[in-house]
Amino acid sequence: MRVSRSCFIASAVAVLVAGCGSPQAAPAKAPDAVAVASNTAAQVPGPGTPAAREPTGFTVEQVPESAASLPPFPMFAVPDGLTSILDDGDKDIGFDRQHVIAGDRIVAVEGKVFHDAFQLQLREGRRYSEIEFRRNYENAITALGGAKISTVQFTGPVVTAFGGREAVEEHFLGACVARGCAIDTYLIRSAGKEYWINVSTGRIPLHGYVTVLERQAMKQSLGYLSADEMKAALDARGRVALYINFDFDRATLRPDATPAVEEIARLLQADPALRLSIEGHTDNIGAAARNRTLSAERAEAVRAGLVARGVAADRLTTRGMGADRPLADNSDEAGRAKNRRVELVKIA
């Protein structure tokens, strides 16, 4: 079944709001593109040279909060006269990492994802040009208070900085990235949420692609080990892997990480002679040096949480291992999730 939860502009902005509720206030005209400023929120790109993995300097705060009433996610229905070429099961992904162009660089964002794709120039029925397909989405997004944030296409320097054509094709899921494709990235900020949208066209026969991502942290689906279970693993193997939630690309413990930290504290309080090395690990996305720094900072954040709960600081050491010791293959999100961990290692 095609998405029909919301409205899409076929040829005029008025079509967008029909049946979806009109905006509460007319949003200001969004800029065509957002200039690059000081770095705060951009994610680190994937493959490429070390210089290419540095944050772009783009900040989401450059896009004003929308005053419009947004339709339900993913906001856009099938354009008039087109038929989705994707099966329903291929459209929605509960959590994934999506690459987009922010400013003049490729960056990665994580959250809930929706993909759709269409053949634009059918022999029968409605035919779309590339510019009409992309302009309809641009008009719809602008009407919802969003802004275009990409200032470049897949030019040689952009592709080379990311690691080459194969790397782009591997990491830009649900978008046209072949030579000759055109792609635009947009951002809508509303009620504290961020919606990142890729719209692209290209290939023969001509196709159009759209990806909508609602940025959010992954909801932890694994339970935490109890202090007794940690002790059993340490006694048997000398180490235990824990999955503790941090803010993305930061060493800030999320509130839902509290139970895991408290269980580690109970483990240490129950055995006053136990000393631990806290080792942070990441997946392989991003620069190796940044991953080592981030993993060390996360290990230190866990140590600080334990000290704050009364554990003596001299019983704990920390190490940042980066992506050097994966538990699983980094080629898919399931493997990368296993590799993003904190390990407790018993010190003899």
Protein Blocks (a to p, Z undefined) as FASTA:
>chain_A
ZZfkbccdfkbmklmmgonapafbdcddddfbdcddddfkbccdfeddfklmpcehiafk
lpccdfbdcdddehiacdehiacfbdfklmpcfbdcddddehjaccddedddddddddfb
dfbhjdddfklmmmmmmmmmmmnopacfbfbdcdfklmmmnnpjklmmmmmghiafbehi
acddddddeehiacdddddeedjddddddddddddddddfbdcddfklmmmmmmmnopac
ddddddehiabdcfklmmmmmmmmmmmmmmmmbccdddddddfedjfklmmmmmmmmmmm
mmmmmmmnopafklpccddekjmlcfbdfkbmklmmmmmccdddddZZ
